[in-house]
Amino acid sequence: MVLADAIRLKINNLLDEYNVNVWYVCKYSGIPCSTLTTFLNGKTKLLKLDTLLHICEVFNITLNEFFEDSIFYDVEAE
C-alpha cells in the first residue's frame, strides 16, 4: 500500500472509531474542509505534516500513536 492510501485509511478508521465526520475534524482542527476532503477523496496525494498533527490533536493522539498501526508496516513510496 502506498503511504497516502495508508494515511487515508487510518484517518477514516479514526473517524469511524470516534464516530465523527470530516466536518467535525475540520471545525476542531482549523483545517479547511476542502483540504481534508480532497485528500480523503484521493484528489491530492499527501498532507503536510502539520496538518496531520492538527488531525491527531482532534483525536487526542500523538503522531507516534497515529503511525503505530499495522497499516504502516508495509507502506511504499509512490
NORTAWO-V83912 format. One record per backbone hydrogen bond with DSSP energy under -0.5 kcal/mol. CO is the residue of the C=O (numbers start at 1). NH is the residue of the N-H. Records with the same first field share a line. If there is no record, write none. Layout:
BEGIN
CO->NH ; NH
END
This chain:
BEGIN
1->76
2->6
3->7
4->8
5->9
6->10
7->11
8->12
9->13
10->14
11->15
12->16
13->17
14->18
15->19 ; 20
16->19
21->25
22->26
23->27
24->28
25->29
26->30
32->35 ; 36
33->37
34->38
35->39
36->40
37->41
38->43 ; 44
39->42
48->52
49->53
50->54
51->55
52->56
53->57
54->58
55->59
56->61
57->60
62->66
63->67
64->68
67->69
69->72
70->73
72->75
76->3
END
